[in-house]
Amino acid sequence: MTTTPRYRPSEIENEVDEKGYFHRQKNRFTASFGESANQNPIESGRYRLIWAETCHWSNRAAIVIELLGLEKAISVNKVGINSGFSREKSLGWEFIYDENHQDPVLGVQYLSELYYNADPNYQGRPTVPALVDITTKKVVNNDYTWLTNYLERDFKAFHKAHAPDLYPEHLRQQIDEFNNFLFDNVNNAVYKAMFAQSIDAYNDAYNSLYCALDLIEQRLETKRFLFGDFVTDADIRLFVTLARFDAGYAKNLGPLRNRIVDFKNIWGYARDLYEIPAFKHNTYFKTFAKKQGDRSGVFIDYYTRFWDKIDYEALWSEPHQRQTLSQTPDEKFIY
């Protein structure tokens, strides 16, 4: 099965309304996992997760797979954007880390090919995370909203021994509600501000973001993690935005009221999570910060000068005292 790659649609052209507000495209492949006819089967070795270092929506899934030990059941590969293309004329996510820029399992160069295999008339941006059926070479789920919960709940039979419970049944409703809050006011609010094409749209997103961060800062005053002593799915969703904020998003957000390092509780909380190997292994600060601007002038922006010289590992490994908030200071997970 072969398809012809197409240029990547632009968010600004297709996802911004007449008032300048960004509205993220809806996910196309949202079938869940189970035994019903309209669900994807739950099988070990059938699926391949495609994600990107810069994309926090997909980074969540990569962290969850490592935490749960699902690597044998679901293989993983990364894509990137070929620097030889402009964003406006890009062919989208490409397997740039593989030999000949071709995924060794799926045999394609561009993620979009797997989208068009599944729907030849697909019109949106081919996005990550994308869970691909290896047997058909088709994307079967790109629903970043629920994908990690499917991995945590429906693929439990394939979790490693002593895997953490990131989605405890007695907390699921509360986690779902908080995740909805995070999506609207933190995870996506950053993009609504960066893609805003009017000052009103920008201000609404910016104010929503900082109002949410203030509430989270207050919540973390007495809680080690968002739901107490143990890491849940909600913490992963918040972390991936925090990790990108100062090194990546801040460059495009305009005048900042606070960086993440300026929030005492949030900054300590983020470093506490970064200590966990699965978080550290799947976080690429230099990728977020990388900027190859014009070095020939006098006034050269900070990241163009120093993105590859900042010691993010040292910065994010600074000591914190978050464990004092926990009744189980040496244990961050519930099993």
SEFI-240648 format. One line per field, with one value per residue (C-alpha): residue in one letter; x, y, z; residue number from 1. Coordinates in nm, 2 decimals, always signed. Example, Ala and Ser with C-alpha at 12.3 -4.5 7.8 and 13.67 -1.06 7.14 Angstrom:
<pts>
r <- A, S
x <- +1.23, +1.37
y <- -0.45, -0.11
z <- +0.78, +0.71
k <- 1, 2
</pts>
This chain:
<pts>
r <- M, T, T, T, P, R, Y, R, P, S, E, I, E, N, E, V, D, E, K, G, Y, F, H, R, Q, K, N, R, F, T, A, S, F, G, E, S, A, N, Q, N, P, I, E, S, G, R, Y, R, L, I, W, A, E, T, C, H, W, S, N, R, A, A, I, V, I, E, L, L, G, L, E, K, A, I, S, V, N, K, V, G, I, N, S, G, F, S, R, E, K, S, L, G, W, E, F, I, Y, D, E, N, H, Q, D, P, V, L, G, V, Q, Y, L, S, E, L, Y, Y, N, A, D, P, N, Y, Q, G, R, P, T, V, P, A, L, V, D, I, T, T, K, K, V, V, N, N, D, Y, T, W, L, T, N, Y, L, E, R, D, F, K, A, F, H, K, A, H, A, P, D, L, Y, P, E, H, L, R, Q, Q, I, D, E, F, N, N, F, L, F, D, N, V, N, N, A, V, Y, K, A, M, F, A, Q, S, I, D, A, Y, N, D, A, Y, N, S, L, Y, C, A, L, D, L, I, E, Q, R, L, E, T, K, R, F, L, F, G, D, F, V, T, D, A, D, I, R, L, F, V, T, L, A, R, F, D, A, G, Y, A, K, N, L, G, P, L, R, N, R, I, V, D, F, K, N, I, W, G, Y, A, R, D, L, Y, E, I, P, A, F, K, H, N, T, Y, F, K, T, F, A, K, K, Q, G, D, R, S, G, V, F, I, D, Y, Y, T, R, F, W, D, K, I, D, Y, E, A, L, W, S, E, P, H, Q, R, Q, T, L, S, Q, T, P, D, E, K, F, I, Y
x <- +0.00, +0.15, +0.03, +0.16, +0.27, +0.09, +0.19, +0.11, -0.20, -0.13, -0.29, -0.31, -0.50, -0.73, -0.77, -0.81, -1.15, -1.24, -1.18, -0.83, -0.90, -0.73, -0.95, -0.75, -0.86, -1.07, -0.91, -1.01, -0.93, -1.09, -1.20, -1.12, -0.99, -1.19, -1.38, -1.67, -1.70, -1.63, -1.33, -0.96, -0.85, -0.63, -0.33, +0.04, +0.27, +0.00, +0.06, +0.34, +0.33, +0.47, +0.56, +0.78, +1.02, +0.87, +0.51, +0.38, +0.06, +0.26, +0.53, +0.27, +0.22, +0.59, +0.63, +0.33, +0.46, +0.80, +0.64, +0.41, +0.67, +0.46, +0.76, +0.73, +0.36, +0.37, +0.67, +0.78, +0.94, +0.99, +0.94, +1.06, +1.03, +1.29, +1.49, +1.52, +1.15, +0.99, +0.69, +0.46, +0.59, +0.66, +0.55, +0.49, +0.63, +0.90, +1.11, +1.42, +1.60, +1.59, +1.81, +1.69, +1.43, +1.21, +1.05, +1.20, +0.87, +0.62, +0.83, +0.71, +0.89, +0.61, +0.36, +0.10, +0.12, -0.02, -0.31, -0.39, -0.38, -0.65, -0.85, -0.75, -0.97, -0.81, -0.79, -0.64, -0.29, -0.14, -0.07, +0.12, +0.07, -0.04, -0.10, -0.06, -0.18, +0.14, -0.07, -0.25, -0.01, -0.30, -0.34, -0.61, -0.60, -0.47, -0.69, -0.43, -0.72, -0.78, -0.48, -0.28, -0.59, -0.64, -0.28, -0.32, -0.66, -0.72, -0.36, -0.32, -0.26, +0.06, +0.20, +0.52, +0.52, +0.49, +0.38, +0.24, -0.13, -0.15, -0.53, -0.67, -1.03, -1.15, -1.00, -1.08, -1.37, -1.17, -0.86, -1.08, -1.23, -0.89, -0.74, -1.02, -0.93, -0.56, -0.64, -0.84, -0.64, -0.28, -0.19, -0.39, -0.40, -0.03, -0.10, -0.41, -0.18, +0.10, -0.14, -0.37, -0.41, -0.58, -0.48, -0.81, -0.76, -0.41, -0.51, -0.79, -0.56, -0.28, -0.51, -0.66, -0.31, -0.19, -0.51, -0.47, -0.11, -0.19, -0.46, -0.21, +0.06, -0.19, -0.29, +0.07, +0.14, +0.00, +0.01, +0.33, +0.15, -0.19, -0.38, -0.17, +0.13, +0.13, +0.18, -0.12, -0.20, -0.28, +0.07, +0.21, -0.02, +0.09, +0.46, +0.50, +0.38, +0.59, +0.90, +0.86, +0.75, +1.07, +1.29, +1.04, +0.70, +0.83, +1.01, +0.67, +0.45, +0.55, +0.60, +0.57, +0.43, +0.62, +0.84, +0.80, +1.11, +0.93, +0.65, +0.80, +0.57, +0.53, +0.91, +0.99, +0.71, +0.84, +1.19, +1.04, +0.88, +1.19, +1.38, +1.17, +1.37, +1.07, +1.02, +1.39, +1.44, +1.16, +1.23, +1.46, +1.53, +1.78, +1.52, +1.27, +1.52, +1.69, +1.68, +1.90, +1.85, +2.07, +2.40, +2.54, +2.38, +2.44, +2.12, +2.09, +1.82, +1.92, +1.83, +2.01, +2.32, +2.30, +2.04, +2.31, +2.51, +2.25, +2.30, +1.93, +2.03, +2.19, +1.91, +1.63, +1.83, +1.86, +1.75, +1.39, +1.20, +0.88, +0.91, +0.83, +0.47, +0.42, +0.34, +0.55, +0.85, +1.05, +0.77, +0.60, +0.36, +0.07, +0.07
y <- +0.00, +0.33, +0.68, +1.02, +1.26, +1.60, +1.94, +1.98, +2.21, +2.53, +2.59, +2.96, +2.91, +2.63, +2.65, +3.02, +3.19, +3.53, +3.69, +3.55, +3.26, +2.93, +2.62, +2.29, +2.04, +1.75, +1.41, +1.19, +0.84, +0.80, +0.43, +0.29, -0.05, -0.36, -0.66, -0.48, -0.46, -0.08, -0.10, -0.17, -0.52, -0.53, -0.73, -0.74, -0.66, -0.52, -0.15, +0.10, +0.44, +0.73, +1.04, +1.35, +1.51, +1.86, +1.75, +1.73, +1.56, +1.26, +1.28, +1.18, +0.85, +0.78, +0.84, +0.62, +0.33, +0.34, +0.37, +0.07, -0.14, -0.16, -0.15, -0.52, -0.49, -0.16, -0.06, +0.30, +0.53, +0.90, +1.15, +1.50, +1.79, +1.79, +2.12, +2.13, +2.24, +2.56, +2.52, +2.64, +2.39, +2.10, +1.74, +1.71, +1.46, +1.25, +0.95, +1.16, +0.95, +0.63, +0.51, +0.66, +0.84, +0.53, +0.36, +0.01, -0.16, +0.03, +0.11, +0.47, +0.80, +1.03, +0.99, +1.13, +0.81, +0.61, +0.86, +0.84, +0.46, +0.48, +0.75, +0.86, +1.17, +1.28, +1.67, +1.77, +1.78, +1.43, +1.46, +1.28, +1.07, +0.82, +0.46, +0.25, -0.10, -0.27, -0.54, -0.28, +0.02, +0.24, +0.49, +0.35, +0.61, +0.97, +1.07, +1.23, +1.31, +0.94, +0.75, +0.73, +0.62, +0.34, +0.23, +0.26, +0.07, -0.15, -0.27, -0.37, -0.73, -0.63, -0.41, -0.51, -0.67, -0.41, -0.14, +0.18, +0.25, +0.59, +0.58, +0.44, +0.34, +0.53, +0.86, +0.82, +1.07, +1.33, +1.27, +1.31, +1.63, +1.77, +1.66, +1.85, +2.16, +2.11, +2.08, +2.40, +2.61, +2.49, +2.24, +2.40, +2.75, +2.78, +2.71, +2.93, +3.22, +3.13, +3.09, +3.38, +3.63, +3.90, +4.07, +3.98, +3.61, +3.63, +3.80, +3.55, +3.26, +3.42, +3.51, +3.17, +3.01, +3.22, +3.19, +2.81, +2.81, +3.02, +2.77, +2.48, +2.66, +2.69, +2.33, +2.21, +2.41, +2.11, +1.83, +1.66, +1.57, +1.68, +1.41, +1.37, +1.14, +0.95, +1.03, +0.99, +1.05, +1.41, +1.48, +1.35, +1.58, +1.88, +1.79, +1.79, +2.15, +2.26, +2.10, +2.29, +2.62, +2.81, +2.65, +2.65, +2.82, +3.13, +3.24, +3.28, +3.39, +3.75, +3.93, +3.67, +3.74, +3.43, +3.16, +2.81, +2.87, +3.16, +2.94, +2.80, +2.50, +2.42, +2.44, +2.21, +1.97, +1.96, +1.87, +1.61, +1.44, +1.49, +1.26, +0.97, +0.79, +0.76, +1.14, +1.22, +0.97, +1.12, +1.49, +1.67, +2.02, +2.11, +2.01, +2.25, +2.53, +2.49, +2.80, +2.87, +3.24, +3.50, +3.54, +3.81, +4.11, +4.28, +4.21, +3.83, +3.66, +3.45, +3.10, +3.16, +3.24, +2.98, +2.70, +2.43, +2.56, +2.56, +2.28, +2.18, +1.85, +2.05, +2.30, +2.04, +1.83, +2.10, +1.98, +2.02, +1.94, +1.81, +1.48, +1.64, +1.68, +1.31, +1.03, +0.80, +1.03, +0.75, +0.62, +0.82, +0.56, +0.36, -0.01
z <- +0.00, -0.11, -0.10, -0.22, +0.05, +0.06, +0.20, +0.56, +0.61, +0.81, +1.15, +1.08, +0.75, +0.86, +1.24, +1.32, +1.30, +1.17, +1.52, +1.54, +1.78, +1.73, +1.74, +1.74, +1.48, +1.60, +1.61, +1.32, +1.45, +1.79, +1.81, +2.15, +2.23, +2.32, +2.18, +2.02, +1.64, +1.64, +1.86, +1.79, +1.92, +2.22, +2.11, +2.19, +1.90, +1.68, +1.72, +1.68, +1.86, +1.65, +1.85, +1.82, +2.07, +2.03, +2.06, +2.42, +2.31, +2.20, +2.47, +2.72, +2.55, +2.53, +2.90, +2.98, +2.77, +2.95, +3.29, +3.23, +3.05, +2.74, +2.50, +2.41, +2.34, +2.16, +1.96, +1.94, +1.69, +1.65, +1.37, +1.32, +1.07, +0.79, +0.83, +0.45, +0.42, +0.54, +0.77, +0.50, +0.25, +0.48, +0.40, +0.77, +1.02, +0.87, +1.00, +1.00, +1.26, +1.05, +0.77, +0.44, +0.64, +0.64, +0.93, +0.94, +1.04, +0.85, +0.54, +0.49, +0.50, +0.62, +0.89, +0.65, +0.44, +0.73, +0.76, +0.40, +0.41, +0.67, +0.50, +0.14, +0.18, +0.51, +0.51, +0.84, +0.97, +1.03, +1.40, +1.67, +1.87, +1.61, +1.70, +1.39, +1.31, +1.19, +1.00, +0.79, +0.80, +0.90, +1.18, +1.41, +1.69, +1.71, +2.00, +2.23, +2.48, +2.57, +2.43, +2.75, +2.94, +2.70, +2.75, +3.13, +3.15, +2.84, +2.79, +3.16, +3.07, +2.90, +3.18, +3.33, +3.68, +3.95, +3.71, +3.86, +3.86, +3.68, +3.64, +3.97, +3.93, +4.24, +4.10, +3.73, +3.73, +3.91, +3.69, +3.38, +3.50, +3.59, +3.26, +3.08, +3.29, +3.19, +2.82, +2.80, +3.03, +3.02, +2.75, +2.47, +2.61, +2.52, +2.16, +2.16, +2.27, +2.02, +1.72, +1.81, +1.52, +1.72, +2.05, +2.21, +2.13, +2.26, +2.59, +2.65, +2.61, +2.81, +3.10, +3.10, +3.12, +3.41, +3.60, +3.57, +3.67, +3.98, +4.08, +4.03, +4.23, +4.52, +4.49, +4.50, +4.82, +5.02, +4.77, +4.64, +4.32, +4.17, +4.35, +4.66, +4.73, +4.40, +4.03, +3.81, +3.44, +3.52, +3.64, +3.31, +3.12, +3.31, +3.31, +2.93, +2.91, +3.20, +3.04, +2.72, +2.87, +2.95, +2.68, +2.40, +2.43, +2.61, +2.28, +2.11, +2.40, +2.43, +2.76, +3.04, +3.38, +3.51, +3.38, +3.53, +3.74, +3.90, +4.05, +4.37, +4.40, +4.03, +3.97, +4.25, +4.14, +3.78, +3.91, +4.13, +3.83, +3.61, +3.86, +3.74, +3.46, +3.22, +3.23, +3.20, +2.91, +2.70, +2.75, +2.51, +2.63, +2.36, +2.09, +2.25, +2.27, +1.94, +1.73, +1.43, +1.37, +1.20, +1.39, +1.17, +1.34, +1.68, +1.86, +1.84, +2.05, +2.35, +2.21, +1.88, +2.08, +2.36, +2.30, +2.27, +2.57, +2.85, +3.10, +3.13, +3.31, +3.59, +3.61, +3.63, +3.87, +4.14, +4.48, +4.60, +4.91, +4.76, +4.94, +5.27, +5.16, +5.12, +5.37, +5.15, +5.06, +4.90, +4.68, +4.40, +4.27, +4.38, +4.26
k <- 1, 2, 3, 4, 5, 6, 7, 8, 9, 10, 11, 12, 13, 14, 15, 16, 17, 18, 19, 20, 21, 22, 23, 24, 25, 26, 27, 28, 29, 30, 31, 32, 33, 34, 35, 36, 37, 38, 39, 40, 41, 42, 43, 44, 45, 46, 47, 48, 49, 50, 51, 52, 53, 54, 55, 56, 57, 58, 59, 60, 61, 62, 63, 64, 65, 66, 67, 68, 69, 70, 71, 72, 73, 74, 75, 76, 77, 78, 79, 80, 81, 82, 83, 84, 85, 86, 87, 88, 89, 90, 91, 92, 93, 94, 95, 96, 97, 98, 99, 100, 101, 102, 103, 104, 105, 106, 107, 108, 109, 110, 111, 112, 113, 114, 115, 116, 117, 118, 119, 120, 121, 122, 123, 124, 125, 126, 127, 128, 129, 130, 131, 132, 133, 134, 135, 136, 137, 138, 139, 140, 141, 142, 143, 144, 145, 146, 147, 148, 149, 150, 151, 152, 153, 154, 155, 156, 157, 158, 159, 160, 161, 162, 163, 164, 165, 166, 167, 168, 169, 170, 171, 172, 173, 174, 175, 176, 177, 178, 179, 180, 181, 182, 183, 184, 185, 186, 187, 188, 189, 190, 191, 192, 193, 194, 195, 196, 197, 198, 199, 200, 201, 202, 203, 204, 205, 206, 207, 208, 209, 210, 211, 212, 213, 214, 215, 216, 217, 218, 219, 220, 221, 222, 223, 224, 225, 226, 227, 228, 229, 230, 231, 232, 233, 234, 235, 236, 237, 238, 239, 240, 241, 242, 243, 244, 245, 246, 247, 248, 249, 250, 251, 252, 253, 254, 255, 256, 257, 258, 259, 260, 261, 262, 263, 264, 265, 266, 267, 268, 269, 270, 271, 272, 273, 274, 275, 276, 277, 278, 279, 280, 281, 282, 283, 284, 285, 286, 287, 288, 289, 290, 291, 292, 293, 294, 295, 296, 297, 298, 299, 300, 301, 302, 303, 304, 305, 306, 307, 308, 309, 310, 311, 312, 313, 314, 315, 316, 317, 318, 319, 320, 321, 322, 323, 324, 325, 326, 327, 328, 329, 330, 331, 332, 333, 334, 335
</pts>
